[in-house]
Amino acid sequence: MKIKIQHFTGQYPSFNVSLHTDEASESFLQIKGLRIVTGSNGEFISWPSRKKEDGTYWNHCYASEAFNTAVLREAKRTMPQPANRNDYLDDVPF
């Protein structure tokens, strides 16, 4: 199984996960709207969920610890790096 991550930047960064049988095949499963969250025990994957009337959240899907670890590793590996805002300051003429 191949995991492909598609990142979305902005005010609320998130990513989609696509699962493929091999690199040339179409995805057989796609999960949208995942996030990397830092909690008291470290980073983890926040799966899509809805807030219920009682204030608790209901997750739309669950995954094994091994799958969570693989997705977190791939998401961090492919995460876009922020642009270095100081790059253009080298050309200041004064």
Number of C-alpha atoms within 10 A of each C-alpha: 8 12 19 18 20 13 17 15 11 6 6 8 12 17 18 16 20 17 18 17 12 11 12 8 10 11 16 9 10 13 15 14 16 19 20 17 10 11 8 5 6 7 11 15 16 17 18 16 14 11 10 9 7 6 8 10 12 12 12 10 9 11 10 8 9 9 12 16 14 12 20 17 11 15 24 11 10 12 14 11 6 7 7 7 7 7 8 8 8 7 7 6 5 3
